[in-house]
Amino acid sequence: MNNLKTLFIGELQRLQRYHIIAASLVVAVIWIGVLHFTAVDDVTNIFPLLLFLDATTMSITLIGVSMFFEREEHTLKALFVSPITKGEYMISKIIGNIISNLQTLVILYLYAWIFKEINLNIFLLVFYVIVISIFHSMIGFLLAYRSKSFTELLTGVITYTFIFLIPVVLEQVGVITGELLTNLLYLLPTKAALLILNSAANGVETWEVYYGVIYLIGLSVLLSVVIRKGFEAFVAKESGI
């Protein structure tokens, strides 16, 4: 527990030193701008979509960027001589990611509550954002493993966005309407993520909520096994061992 606490504090310090927290706040300001210039007073329906975009892309990016800078500073070598475990290292990063995403949730919700109209269950949103953040943190680890440069990391994030996010968003806004395509989208974890967020705002069916939560948690567990197995090889490679 002490190791995890130390790692978490160190993670927050690194996020601040690398200006990742500042970048997250800038993105939150952008989402506030979207809410501000939305023509409707009640932002209940658009709010989950903004949370979806933030909790998915930012979770991946924050993990990837943080690990990239650690690799550049050769801090990963310390893992071989320190008493911390790979599980503690991963958990500290995931917790940092969750806090960043919850920070955005609170900022956006307060703005909408004060300046707009919103009717959402904030406690459900907190739970859903945590679930989505954990899964997409796993994706961030995988991209960090595979990326040899910052350009490759960004390319991986963009590729994930085009394959997994954009189709789901297009369906949300009514561009994709075919029954076959909409059914195929249920295979995407991003579809599960948007469904559970939407459930806090409108009439998403109960089975879809269960599907979304169970699907994301199940995939997170499976990915955590893969990530833990590949972590030592990743650190050894990046440390030149």
C-alpha positions as CSV (number, residue, x, y, z in Angstrom):
1,M,0.0,0.0,0.0
2,N,2.9,2.4,0.8
3,N,4.5,1.6,-2.5
4,L,1.2,2.4,-4.3
5,K,0.8,5.6,-2.4
6,T,4.4,6.7,-3.3
7,L,3.9,5.7,-7.0
8,F,0.6,7.6,-7.2
9,I,2.1,10.8,-5.7
10,G,5.0,10.4,-8.1
11,E,2.6,9.9,-11.0
12,L,0.8,13.1,-10.2
13,Q,4.1,14.9,-10.0
14,R,5.1,13.6,-13.4
15,L,1.8,14.5,-15.0
16,Q,2.3,18.0,-13.7
17,R,6.0,18.2,-14.8
18,Y,5.1,16.9,-18.3
19,H,2.3,19.5,-18.5
20,I,-0.2,16.6,-19.0
21,I,-2.6,17.9,-16.3
22,A,-2.5,21.4,-18.0
23,A,-3.3,19.8,-21.4
24,S,-6.2,17.9,-19.8
25,L,-7.6,21.2,-18.4
26,V,-7.2,22.8,-21.9
27,V,-9.3,20.0,-23.3
28,A,-11.9,20.6,-20.6
29,V,-12.0,24.2,-21.6
30,I,-12.7,23.2,-25.2
31,W,-15.6,21.0,-24.1
32,I,-16.9,23.9,-22.1
33,G,-16.7,26.0,-25.2
34,V,-18.8,23.4,-27.0
35,L,-21.4,23.5,-24.3
36,H,-21.4,27.3,-24.2
37,F,-22.0,27.7,-28.0
38,T,-24.6,24.9,-28.1
39,A,-27.8,26.5,-29.3
40,V,-30.0,24.6,-26.7
41,D,-30.3,25.4,-23.0
42,D,-30.7,21.8,-22.0
43,V,-27.4,20.0,-22.6
44,T,-28.5,16.7,-21.1
45,N,-28.3,14.8,-24.4
46,I,-25.0,16.2,-25.7
47,F,-23.2,16.0,-22.3
48,P,-22.6,12.1,-22.5
49,L,-21.1,12.5,-25.9
50,L,-18.5,15.0,-24.7
51,L,-17.7,12.8,-21.7
52,F,-17.3,9.8,-24.1
53,L,-14.8,11.7,-26.3
54,D,-12.8,12.8,-23.3
55,A,-12.8,9.6,-21.3
56,T,-11.7,7.5,-24.3
57,T,-9.1,9.6,-26.2
58,M,-7.6,11.3,-23.1
59,S,-7.3,8.0,-21.2
60,I,-5.3,6.5,-24.0
61,T,-3.2,9.6,-24.6
62,L,-2.4,10.3,-21.0
63,I,-1.0,6.8,-20.4
64,G,0.9,6.8,-23.7
65,V,2.4,10.2,-23.3
66,S,3.4,9.6,-19.6
67,M,5.1,6.3,-20.5
68,F,6.8,7.9,-23.5
69,F,8.4,10.6,-21.3
70,E,9.4,8.1,-18.7
71,R,11.1,6.1,-21.4
72,E,12.9,9.2,-22.7
73,E,14.1,10.0,-19.1
74,H,15.2,6.3,-18.6
75,T,13.2,6.1,-15.4
76,L,11.9,2.7,-16.3
77,K,15.2,1.2,-15.4
78,A,14.4,1.9,-11.7
79,L,11.7,-0.7,-11.8
80,F,14.3,-3.5,-11.8
81,V,16.0,-2.3,-8.6
82,S,12.9,-1.0,-6.7
83,P,10.6,-3.0,-4.4
84,I,7.5,-2.0,-6.5
85,T,5.6,-4.5,-8.5
86,K,4.4,-4.1,-12.1
87,G,0.8,-4.3,-10.8
88,E,1.4,-1.3,-8.5
89,Y,3.0,0.7,-11.3
90,M,0.0,0.0,-13.6
91,I,-2.6,0.8,-10.9
92,S,-0.9,4.1,-10.1
93,K,-1.1,5.2,-13.7
94,I,-4.7,4.1,-14.0
95,I,-5.7,5.9,-10.9
96,G,-4.0,9.1,-12.2
97,N,-6.0,8.6,-15.4
98,I,-9.3,8.2,-13.5
99,I,-8.7,11.3,-11.5
100,S,-8.0,13.3,-14.6
101,N,-11.2,12.1,-16.3
102,L,-13.3,12.7,-13.2
103,Q,-11.8,16.2,-13.0
104,T,-13.1,16.9,-16.4
105,L,-16.5,15.4,-15.5
106,V,-16.8,17.7,-12.4
107,I,-15.7,20.8,-14.4
108,L,-18.2,20.2,-17.2
109,Y,-21.0,19.2,-14.9
110,L,-20.6,22.3,-12.7
111,Y,-20.6,24.6,-15.8
112,A,-23.7,22.9,-17.2
113,W,-25.4,23.0,-13.8
114,I,-24.7,26.7,-13.4
115,F,-25.0,28.1,-16.9
116,K,-27.2,25.5,-18.7
117,E,-29.8,23.0,-17.9
118,I,-28.8,19.4,-17.2
119,N,-30.7,16.4,-15.8
120,L,-28.2,13.5,-15.3
121,N,-27.3,11.2,-12.4
122,I,-23.8,12.4,-11.5
123,F,-23.1,9.3,-9.4
124,L,-23.8,7.0,-12.3
125,L,-21.6,9.1,-14.5
126,V,-18.8,8.9,-12.1
127,F,-19.0,5.1,-12.1
128,Y,-19.3,4.9,-15.9
129,V,-16.3,7.2,-16.4
130,I,-14.2,5.1,-14.1
131,V,-15.1,1.9,-16.0
132,I,-14.4,3.6,-19.4
133,S,-11.1,5.1,-18.1
134,I,-9.8,1.7,-16.9
135,F,-10.5,0.0,-20.2
136,H,-8.9,2.8,-22.3
137,S,-6.0,3.0,-19.9
138,M,-5.3,-0.6,-21.0
139,I,-5.4,0.5,-24.6
140,G,-2.9,3.3,-23.7
141,F,-0.5,0.7,-22.3
142,L,-0.8,-1.5,-25.4
143,L,-0.1,1.5,-27.7
144,A,2.9,2.5,-25.5
145,Y,4.3,-1.0,-25.8
146,R,4.1,-0.9,-29.6
147,S,5.2,2.7,-30.2
148,K,8.9,3.3,-30.8
149,S,8.4,7.1,-31.1
150,F,6.0,9.9,-30.2
151,T,4.8,10.0,-33.8
152,E,3.9,6.3,-33.7
153,L,2.0,6.8,-30.4
154,L,-0.1,9.7,-31.9
155,T,-0.6,7.6,-35.1
156,G,-1.9,4.8,-32.9
157,V,-4.3,7.1,-31.1
158,I,-5.6,8.5,-34.4
159,T,-6.0,5.1,-35.8
160,Y,-8.0,3.9,-32.8
161,T,-10.1,7.1,-33.1
162,F,-11.0,6.4,-36.8
163,I,-11.7,2.7,-36.3
164,F,-13.4,2.6,-32.9
165,L,-14.7,6.1,-32.1
166,I,-15.9,7.8,-35.3
167,P,-18.3,5.1,-36.4
168,V,-20.0,5.1,-33.0
169,V,-20.2,8.9,-33.0
170,L,-21.7,8.9,-36.5
171,E,-24.4,6.5,-35.4
172,Q,-25.1,8.7,-32.4
173,V,-25.7,11.7,-34.6
174,G,-27.8,9.7,-37.1
175,V,-25.4,9.4,-40.0
176,I,-25.1,5.6,-39.7
177,T,-28.6,4.1,-39.7
178,G,-28.5,0.7,-41.4
179,E,-29.6,-2.2,-39.1
180,L,-26.6,-4.4,-40.1
181,L,-24.1,-1.7,-39.4
182,T,-25.7,-0.6,-36.1
183,N,-25.8,-4.2,-34.9
184,L,-22.1,-4.7,-35.9
185,L,-21.2,-1.6,-33.8
186,Y,-22.1,-3.6,-30.7
187,L,-18.8,-5.4,-31.2
188,L,-16.9,-2.2,-30.5
189,P,-16.0,-1.4,-26.9
190,T,-16.6,2.2,-27.7
191,K,-20.2,1.4,-28.4
192,A,-20.5,-0.1,-25.0
193,A,-18.9,3.0,-23.5
194,L,-21.2,5.5,-25.2
195,L,-24.3,3.4,-24.3
196,I,-23.7,3.4,-20.6
197,L,-23.0,7.1,-20.6
198,N,-26.2,7.7,-22.6
199,S,-28.1,5.6,-20.1
200,A,-27.7,8.4,-17.6
201,A,-29.6,10.8,-19.9
202,N,-32.2,8.9,-22.0
203,G,-34.0,5.6,-22.5
204,V,-31.3,3.1,-23.1
205,E,-32.6,-0.4,-22.6
206,T,-31.6,-2.2,-19.4
207,W,-29.9,-5.0,-21.2
208,E,-27.7,-2.5,-23.1
209,V,-26.5,-1.0,-19.8
210,Y,-25.6,-4.5,-18.5
211,Y,-23.9,-5.3,-21.8
212,G,-21.9,-2.1,-21.7
213,V,-20.6,-2.5,-18.1
214,I,-19.9,-6.2,-18.3
215,Y,-18.3,-6.0,-21.8
216,L,-15.9,-3.2,-20.7
217,I,-15.0,-4.8,-17.4
218,G,-14.5,-8.2,-19.0
219,L,-12.2,-6.8,-21.7
220,S,-10.3,-4.8,-19.1
221,V,-9.6,-8.0,-17.1
222,L,-8.4,-9.8,-20.3
223,L,-6.2,-6.9,-21.4
224,S,-4.7,-6.6,-17.9
225,V,-3.4,-10.1,-18.2
226,V,-1.9,-9.4,-21.6
227,I,-0.4,-6.1,-20.3
228,R,1.1,-7.6,-17.2
229,K,2.7,-10.4,-19.2
230,G,4.2,-8.0,-21.7
231,F,5.3,-5.4,-19.2
232,E,8.6,-6.9,-18.1
233,A,9.7,-7.4,-21.7
234,F,8.8,-3.8,-22.5
235,V,10.8,-2.4,-19.6
236,A,13.7,-4.7,-20.4
237,K,13.7,-3.6,-24.0
238,E,13.5,0.1,-23.2
239,S,16.1,-0.2,-20.5
240,G,18.5,-1.9,-22.9
241,I,18.7,-5.0,-20.8
